[in-house]
């Protein structure tokens, strides 16, 4: 573990339910000075940047100025909001006013500072949060690993030789290493929950549209979610309450009121709850230590009053559907790229773009129909016989940090095939369906890197899945 990094195990063993709430309360009550909080956060980010590479940009001037302004507001008796003075990071594919959005790509290396915040960032600021920087991402968020051709390798603070997960690589590392209590990210295939699992923290992918994403080019068939990562479930609830709610630029958001997630964290949602445990979701194999960790997590839920039933996954592997839709997105974005621009993109991204360019309208329509079938199938399960679904986050422990994305995945010494289709299909399934899902810590693999499980709730029940995760976290910390 890099020098100066507190063991990320402290992220889920003991500690407060909400670090951010306690910090904001201290700022508002005058027990702590937000200027000192931000100065300390920036110093820590600087000190560990060379070892972890969590940030694409650290905003020293902007964060320092905002902390001074906020301190003045508090001194004048004003309440800056529920996140008053809390350091927050934002994934570097999301616009933050005054900072460039470089997408982890040499193509965007000279990007100009963004003119305005996206809606989620504006809402975080309105709640008093202070953005200290932009976290690293894989190139145009296309890879589940923690590397990019622009920023290099982002290191897992538990086991630097193993991946921290992607595409929100720096977001997970920033939280796990104690650089920020909360990180704003995205999740289109695995990008919030996988980094959370790989770094031993919590990662929430809310119901589609719960947190408005006002910059997606196509908003009606969209499956790109905003996500949050935190070391404490209460921090996720606090941030979700600040960001969630309708926004006129995102039609998916118009159905969602504010969830009041923080108020519902103590609800006894697991007492008598029906939990289905799926050990695979169309992938061919699961590592024995992942299987054991997932069943152990099921036992924790049972001890909390749930009825856990392990059953065979009833649908197809969602990867071909996800791949058709996502590669079509990439193709639409880069169809007009010049040869010079294409030369700046990584080979794996180019392969995905070219695959997207090869699809016919019929291929796309069939993928959309299959996505609807998956949604309806999962909906029927929740309607008829389950309150939650429990799965691993990945079929095997984190792969090596510089794993070749084109190389097959190996599970317990057996080569099983395509990395994405075999490793993270548990996660892409619920991006396609849109149901709320949270990654939760589930122990440490033999290699020294964390393992994670995923808990999924019915559509719109974001507060419910957070309450279940909070109960799990309390029981897990006692157990662990």
C-alpha positions as CSV (number, residue, x, y, z in Angstrom):
1,X,0.0,0.0,0.0
2,X,1.4,3.4,-0.9
3,X,3.0,5.4,1.9
4,X,0.5,7.8,3.6
5,X,-2.6,5.9,2.6
6,X,-4.7,4.7,5.5
7,X,-6.0,1.2,5.0
8,X,-9.1,1.4,2.9
9,X,-10.6,-1.2,5.3
10,X,-11.5,1.7,7.5
11,X,-13.9,2.7,4.8
12,X,-16.3,-0.1,5.8
13,X,-15.4,-1.2,9.3
14,X,-16.7,1.1,11.9
15,X,-16.8,4.8,11.6
16,X,-19.7,7.2,11.1
17,X,-22.8,6.5,9.0
18,X,-22.1,9.7,7.1
19,X,-18.7,11.3,7.2
20,X,-19.9,14.1,4.9
21,X,-22.9,15.0,7.2
22,X,-20.6,15.1,10.3
23,X,-18.1,17.3,8.4
24,X,-20.8,19.7,7.1
25,X,-22.4,19.9,10.6
26,X,-19.0,20.8,12.1
27,X,-18.5,23.5,9.5
28,X,-21.9,25.0,10.1
29,X,-21.5,24.9,13.9
30,X,-18.0,26.5,13.8
31,X,-16.2,23.5,15.1
32,X,-14.2,23.2,12.0
33,X,-13.1,25.8,9.4
34,X,-13.9,24.7,5.8
35,X,-10.8,26.6,4.6
36,X,-8.7,24.2,6.7
37,X,-10.7,21.2,5.5
38,X,-10.1,22.0,1.9
39,X,-6.5,22.9,2.4
40,X,-5.9,19.5,4.0
41,X,-7.8,17.7,1.2
42,X,-5.8,19.5,-1.5
43,X,-2.5,18.7,0.3
44,X,-3.4,15.0,0.7
45,X,-4.5,14.8,-3.0
46,X,-1.1,16.4,-4.0
47,X,0.9,14.1,-1.8
48,X,-0.7,10.9,-3.1
49,X,-1.1,11.9,-6.7
50,X,2.3,10.5,-7.7
51,X,1.5,7.1,-6.2
52,X,-2.2,6.7,-6.9
53,X,-2.9,9.0,-9.9
54,X,-6.5,9.6,-8.8
55,X,-6.8,13.1,-10.4
56,X,-6.7,14.4,-13.9
57,X,-6.9,17.9,-12.6
58,X,-6.7,19.3,-9.0
59,X,-8.4,22.7,-8.7
60,X,-6.3,24.4,-6.0
61,X,-7.4,28.0,-6.9
62,X,-11.1,27.3,-7.4
63,X,-11.5,25.1,-4.3
64,X,-9.6,27.4,-2.1
65,X,-11.6,30.4,-3.2
66,X,-14.9,28.6,-2.7
67,X,-13.9,27.5,0.8
68,X,-13.1,31.1,1.7
69,X,-16.5,32.3,0.4
70,X,-18.3,29.5,2.2
71,X,-16.5,30.3,5.5
72,X,-17.7,33.9,5.1
73,X,-21.3,32.8,4.6
74,X,-21.1,30.7,7.7
75,X,-19.7,33.6,9.7
76,X,-22.6,35.7,8.5
77,X,-25.0,33.2,9.9
78,X,-26.1,31.7,6.6
79,X,-26.6,28.0,6.0
80,X,-24.6,26.9,2.9
81,X,-26.4,23.6,2.6
82,X,-26.3,19.9,3.7
83,X,-22.9,19.4,2.1
84,X,-21.3,22.6,3.5
85,X,-17.6,22.5,2.9
86,X,-17.5,18.8,2.0
87,X,-14.7,18.0,-0.6
88,X,-16.1,16.3,-3.6
89,X,-14.5,15.0,-6.8
90,X,-16.0,14.7,-10.3
91,X,-15.2,12.3,-13.0
92,X,-13.4,13.8,-15.9
93,X,-16.1,13.2,-18.5
94,X,-18.5,15.5,-16.6
95,X,-18.3,19.3,-17.1
96,X,-17.2,21.4,-14.2
97,X,-17.2,25.1,-14.9
98,X,-13.7,26.5,-15.2
99,X,-12.0,23.1,-15.6
100,X,-11.3,21.2,-18.8
101,X,-13.1,18.0,-19.6
102,X,-10.5,15.7,-21.2
103,X,-12.2,12.3,-21.2
104,X,-8.9,10.5,-20.6
105,X,-8.0,11.0,-24.2
106,X,-5.1,12.6,-26.1
107,X,-7.8,13.8,-28.5
108,X,-9.1,16.1,-25.8
109,X,-5.8,17.0,-24.1
110,X,-6.1,20.7,-25.1
111,X,-9.8,21.0,-24.2
112,X,-10.8,24.5,-23.0
113,X,-12.3,25.0,-19.6
114,X,-16.0,24.1,-19.5
115,X,-18.3,27.1,-19.6
116,X,-20.9,25.7,-17.2
117,X,-21.5,22.9,-14.7
118,X,-23.6,20.0,-15.6
119,X,-26.9,19.9,-13.5
120,X,-25.6,17.4,-11.0
121,X,-22.5,19.5,-10.2
122,X,-24.5,22.6,-9.9
123,X,-26.8,20.9,-7.4
124,X,-23.8,19.7,-5.4
125,X,-22.4,23.2,-5.3
126,X,-25.8,24.6,-4.3
127,X,-25.8,22.1,-1.3
128,X,-22.4,23.6,-0.3
129,X,-20.0,20.9,-1.7
130,X,-16.6,22.1,-2.9
131,X,-15.2,20.5,-6.0
132,X,-11.5,19.9,-5.5
133,X,-10.8,18.3,-8.9
134,X,-11.6,16.0,-11.8
135,X,-10.8,12.3,-11.4
136,X,-9.2,10.0,-13.9
137,X,-11.2,7.9,-16.4
138,X,-10.5,5.5,-19.1
139,X,-10.5,6.9,-22.6
140,X,-14.0,8.1,-23.3
141,X,-15.1,5.8,-20.5
142,X,-14.9,2.8,-22.8
143,X,-12.9,0.4,-20.6
144,X,-13.5,-1.4,-17.3
145,X,-9.9,-1.1,-16.3
146,X,-8.1,1.8,-14.6
147,X,-5.8,3.1,-17.4
148,X,-6.0,5.8,-20.1
149,X,-3.6,6.9,-22.8
150,X,-3.7,10.5,-21.4
151,X,-3.3,10.0,-17.7
152,X,-1.7,6.5,-17.4
153,X,-2.4,3.9,-14.7
154,X,-4.5,4.8,-11.7
155,X,-3.4,2.6,-8.8
156,X,-5.6,0.6,-6.4
157,X,-4.6,1.7,-2.9
158,X,-5.2,-1.8,-1.5
159,X,-3.0,-3.6,-4.1
160,X,-1.3,-1.3,-6.6
161,X,-0.5,-4.1,-9.0
162,X,-4.2,-4.9,-9.5
163,X,-6.7,-2.7,-11.2
164,X,-8.8,-0.2,-9.4
165,X,-11.6,-0.8,-11.9
166,X,-13.0,1.6,-14.5
167,X,-14.1,3.6,-16.1
168,X,-14.5,5.8,-13.0
169,X,-11.0,4.8,-11.9
170,X,-10.0,7.9,-10.0
171,X,-13.4,8.3,-8.4
172,X,-13.0,5.0,-6.5
173,X,-9.4,5.6,-5.6
174,X,-10.1,9.1,-4.3
175,X,-12.7,7.8,-1.9
176,X,-10.9,4.7,-0.8
177,X,-7.7,6.6,-0.1
178,X,-9.6,9.3,1.9
179,X,-9.1,12.1,-0.6
180,X,-12.8,13.0,-0.8
181,X,-15.8,11.5,1.1
182,X,-17.9,11.6,-2.1
183,X,-17.2,11.2,-5.8
184,X,-19.5,11.9,-8.7
185,X,-19.1,9.5,-11.6
186,X,-21.1,7.7,-14.3
187,X,-22.2,4.2,-14.9
188,X,-23.1,2.9,-18.4
189,X,-21.8,-0.6,-18.1
190,X,-20.0,-1.0,-14.8
191,X,-18.2,2.3,-14.3
192,X,-19.3,3.2,-10.7
193,X,-20.0,-0.2,-9.2
194,X,-16.8,-1.9,-10.5
195,X,-14.4,0.7,-9.1
196,X,-16.3,0.6,-5.8
197,X,-16.0,-3.2,-5.6
198,X,-12.3,-3.1,-6.6
199,X,-11.4,-0.5,-3.9
200,X,-13.6,-1.8,-1.0
201,X,-16.2,1.1,-0.8
202,X,-19.8,1.6,-1.8
203,X,-21.0,2.6,-5.3
204,X,-24.6,3.6,-6.1
205,X,-26.1,3.4,-9.6
206,X,-29.5,5.0,-8.9
207,X,-32.7,4.3,-10.9
208,X,-32.2,5.6,-14.5
209,X,-32.9,9.3,-14.4
210,X,-33.0,9.6,-10.6
211,X,-29.9,11.9,-10.9
212,X,-30.5,13.9,-14.0
213,X,-27.9,13.6,-16.8
214,X,-28.5,16.7,-18.9
215,X,-25.6,16.2,-21.4
216,X,-26.3,12.8,-22.9
217,X,-26.8,13.3,-26.7
218,X,-29.8,10.9,-26.9
219,X,-31.9,11.0,-23.8
220,X,-34.9,8.8,-24.6
221,X,-33.1,5.4,-25.1
222,X,-30.3,6.4,-22.8
223,X,-28.8,3.9,-20.3
224,X,-25.9,6.1,-19.1
225,X,-26.5,6.8,-15.4
226,X,-24.8,9.2,-13.1
227,X,-23.4,7.4,-10.0
228,X,-21.9,8.2,-6.6
229,X,-19.1,6.5,-4.7
230,X,-18.5,6.9,-0.9
231,X,-17.0,5.0,2.0
232,X,-20.2,5.3,4.0
233,X,-23.8,4.6,2.8
234,X,-25.0,7.7,4.5
235,X,-22.8,9.9,2.3
236,X,-24.4,8.3,-0.7
237,X,-27.9,9.1,0.6
238,X,-26.9,12.6,1.5
239,X,-25.4,13.3,-2.0
240,X,-28.4,11.6,-3.7
241,X,-30.8,13.8,-1.9
242,X,-28.8,16.9,-3.0
243,X,-28.6,15.9,-6.7
244,X,-31.8,13.9,-7.4
245,X,-35.0,15.4,-8.9
246,X,-36.5,16.4,-12.2
247,X,-34.5,18.5,-14.7
248,X,-35.9,19.8,-18.0
249,X,-33.1,18.5,-20.1
250,X,-33.4,14.9,-19.0
251,X,-36.8,13.3,-19.8
252,X,-35.8,10.2,-17.7
253,X,-35.6,12.5,-14.7
254,X,-39.1,13.9,-14.9
255,X,-40.7,10.9,-13.3
256,X,-38.5,11.1,-10.2
257,X,-39.1,13.2,-7.1
258,X,-36.5,13.8,-4.5
259,X,-36.0,10.4,-2.7
260,X,-35.4,11.6,0.9
261,X,-32.9,8.8,1.1
262,X,-31.0,10.0,4.2
263,X,-34.2,10.1,6.3
264,X,-35.0,6.5,5.4
265,X,-31.7,4.9,6.1
266,X,-32.8,3.3,9.4
267,X,-35.9,1.6,7.8
268,X,-36.0,-2.1,8.6
269,X,-36.3,-3.0,4.9
270,X,-34.5,-6.4,5.2
271,X,-36.9,-7.9,7.8
272,X,-38.8,-10.6,5.9
273,X,-37.4,-9.4,2.6
274,X,-37.2,-11.9,-0.3
275,X,-33.7,-11.9,-1.8
276,X,-32.7,-13.8,-4.9
277,X,-29.0,-14.7,-5.2
278,X,-27.7,-15.1,-8.8
279,X,-24.1,-16.3,-8.9
280,X,-23.9,-15.8,-12.7
281,X,-25.7,-13.6,-15.2
282,X,-24.9,-15.4,-18.4
283,X,-21.2,-15.6,-17.8
284,X,-19.7,-19.1,-17.9
285,X,-17.7,-19.3,-14.7
286,X,-17.3,-17.7,-11.3
287,X,-14.2,-17.8,-9.1
288,X,-14.5,-19.9,-6.0
289,X,-13.5,-17.0,-3.7
290,X,-16.0,-14.7,-5.3
291,X,-18.7,-17.3,-4.9
292,X,-17.8,-17.8,-1.3
293,X,-17.8,-14.0,-0.7
294,X,-21.2,-13.6,-2.3
295,X,-22.8,-16.4,-0.3
296,X,-21.3,-14.9,2.8
297,X,-22.9,-11.6,2.0
298,X,-26.2,-13.5,1.6
299,X,-25.7,-14.9,5.1
300,X,-25.3,-11.4,6.4
301,X,-28.6,-10.4,4.8
302,X,-30.2,-13.6,6.3
303,X,-29.0,-12.6,9.8
304,X,-30.8,-9.3,9.3
305,X,-34.1,-11.1,8.6
306,X,-34.0,-11.6,4.9
307,X,-35.0,-14.8,3.2
308,X,-32.2,-15.5,0.6
309,X,-32.8,-18.1,-2.1
310,X,-30.0,-19.0,-4.6
311,X,-31.4,-19.7,-8.0
312,X,-30.2,-20.0,-11.6
313,X,-30.1,-16.7,-13.6
314,X,-33.2,-16.9,-15.9
315,X,-32.1,-14.6,-18.8
316,X,-29.5,-14.3,-21.6
317,X,-26.1,-12.8,-21.1
318,X,-26.8,-9.1,-21.6
319,X,-23.3,-8.3,-23.1
320,X,-24.3,-8.6,-26.8
321,X,-27.2,-6.2,-26.2
322,X,-25.1,-3.8,-24.2
323,X,-22.3,-3.9,-26.8
324,X,-24.6,-3.2,-29.7
325,X,-26.1,-0.2,-28.0
326,X,-22.8,1.2,-26.5
327,X,-20.8,0.7,-29.7
328,X,-23.5,2.4,-31.7
329,X,-23.2,5.4,-29.3
330,X,-19.4,5.5,-29.9
331,X,-19.9,5.2,-33.6
332,X,-22.4,8.1,-33.7
333,X,-19.9,10.3,-31.7
334,X,-16.9,9.5,-33.9
335,X,-18.3,8.7,-37.3
336,X,-17.0,11.9,-38.7
337,X,-13.6,11.7,-37.0
338,X,-10.7,12.6,-39.3
339,X,-7.8,10.2,-39.9
340,X,-5.7,12.5,-37.7
341,X,-8.3,12.3,-34.8
342,X,-8.6,8.6,-35.2
343,X,-4.8,8.3,-34.8
344,X,-5.1,9.8,-31.4
345,X,-7.6,7.2,-30.1
346,X,-6.6,3.9,-28.5
347,X,-6.9,0.7,-30.6
348,X,-9.6,-0.8,-28.3
349,X,-11.8,2.3,-28.6
350,X,-11.3,2.3,-32.3
351,X,-12.4,-1.3,-32.5
352,X,-15.6,-0.5,-30.7
353,X,-16.3,2.5,-32.9
354,X,-15.8,0.4,-36.1
355,X,-18.0,-2.3,-34.7
356,X,-20.7,0.3,-34.1
357,X,-20.3,1.6,-37.7
358,X,-20.9,-1.9,-39.0
359,X,-24.3,-2.3,-37.4
360,X,-27.5,-2.0,-39.4
361,X,-30.7,-0.3,-38.2
362,X,-32.1,-3.7,-37.7
363,X,-29.3,-4.7,-35.4
364,X,-29.9,-1.7,-33.3
365,X,-33.7,-2.2,-33.1
366,X,-33.2,-5.8,-32.1
367,X,-30.9,-4.8,-29.3
368,X,-33.5,-2.2,-28.1
369,X,-36.2,-4.9,-28.1
370,X,-34.0,-7.3,-26.2
371,X,-33.2,-4.5,-23.7
372,X,-37.0,-4.2,-23.2
373,X,-37.3,-7.9,-22.7
374,X,-34.6,-7.9,-20.0
375,X,-36.3,-5.0,-18.2
376,X,-39.7,-6.6,-18.3
377,X,-38.3,-9.9,-17.1
378,X,-36.6,-8.3,-14.1
379,X,-39.7,-6.2,-13.4
380,X,-41.8,-9.3,-13.3
381,X,-39.4,-11.0,-10.8
382,X,-39.6,-8.0,-8.5
383,X,-43.4,-7.8,-8.9
384,X,-44.0,-11.5,-8.1
385,X,-41.3,-13.0,-5.9
386,X,-38.4,-10.8,-4.9
387,X,-37.7,-7.6,-3.0
388,X,-33.9,-7.6,-3.8
389,X,-31.5,-9.3,-6.1
390,X,-28.0,-10.1,-4.8
391,X,-25.1,-10.8,-7.2
392,X,-21.3,-10.5,-7.3
393,X,-20.0,-7.4,-8.9
394,X,-17.5,-9.3,-11.0
395,X,-16.9,-13.0,-11.6
396,X,-13.3,-12.9,-10.5
397,X,-11.0,-10.7,-8.3
398,X,-9.5,-7.6,-9.9
399,X,-7.2,-8.4,-12.8
400,X,-3.7,-6.9,-13.1
401,X,-3.6,-3.1,-13.3
402,X,-2.2,-3.2,-16.9
403,X,-4.2,-6.1,-18.1
404,X,-4.7,-6.1,-21.9
405,X,-8.3,-5.3,-22.6
406,X,-8.3,-7.6,-25.6
407,X,-6.9,-10.5,-23.6
408,X,-9.3,-13.1,-22.3
409,X,-10.3,-13.4,-18.6
410,X,-8.9,-16.3,-16.6
411,X,-11.0,-17.6,-13.7
412,X,-9.4,-20.0,-11.3
413,X,-6.8,-20.9,-13.9
414,X,-9.3,-21.5,-16.7
415,X,-9.4,-19.1,-19.7
416,X,-13.1,-18.2,-20.1
417,X,-13.2,-15.6,-22.9
418,X,-13.9,-11.9,-23.5
419,X,-13.1,-9.8,-20.4
420,X,-16.2,-7.7,-20.4
421,X,-18.7,-10.4,-21.3
422,X,-17.3,-12.8,-18.6
423,X,-16.2,-10.4,-15.8
424,X,-18.8,-7.6,-15.4
425,X,-22.0,-8.8,-17.0
426,X,-23.6,-8.6,-13.6
427,X,-23.3,-4.8,-13.8
428,X,-24.2,-4.0,-17.4
429,X,-27.5,-6.0,-16.9
430,X,-28.8,-3.4,-14.6
431,X,-27.6,-0.4,-16.7
432,X,-29.8,-1.8,-19.4
433,X,-32.8,-2.4,-17.1
434,X,-32.3,0.9,-15.2
435,X,-33.0,-0.6,-11.7
436,X,-31.2,0.9,-8.7
437,X,-28.1,-1.1,-7.7
438,X,-25.4,-0.6,-5.1
439,X,-21.9,-2.2,-4.9
440,X,-21.0,-3.2,-1.3
441,X,-17.7,-4.5,0.1
442,X,-17.5,-8.2,0.6
443,X,-14.0,-9.0,1.8
444,X,-10.5,-9.2,0.3
445,X,-9.3,-11.7,-2.3
446,X,-6.2,-13.8,-1.9
447,X,-4.3,-11.3,-4.1
448,X,-5.0,-8.6,-1.6
449,X,-7.5,-6.6,-3.6
450,X,-11.1,-6.1,-2.4
451,X,-14.2,-8.0,-3.6
452,X,-17.7,-6.6,-3.9
453,X,-21.3,-7.7,-4.2
454,X,-24.2,-5.9,-5.8
455,X,-27.7,-5.5,-4.3
456,X,-30.5,-4.5,-6.7
457,X,-33.9,-3.1,-5.8
458,X,-37.2,-2.5,-7.7
459,X,-37.4,0.5,-10.0
460,X,-37.5,3.7,-8.1
461,X,-36.7,2.2,-4.7
462,X,-33.3,4.0,-4.4
463,X,-34.0,4.8,-0.7
464,X,-34.8,1.2,-0.1
465,X,-31.6,-0.2,-1.6
466,X,-29.6,2.4,0.4
467,X,-31.4,1.4,3.6
468,X,-30.6,-2.2,3.0
469,X,-27.0,-1.4,2.2
470,X,-26.7,0.6,5.4
471,X,-28.0,-2.3,7.5
472,X,-25.6,-4.7,5.6
473,X,-22.8,-2.3,6.3
474,X,-23.5,-2.1,10.0
475,X,-23.7,-5.9,10.2
476,X,-20.6,-6.4,8.0
477,X,-18.5,-4.1,10.1
478,X,-19.3,-6.1,13.2
479,X,-18.7,-9.3,11.4
480,X,-15.5,-8.1,9.7
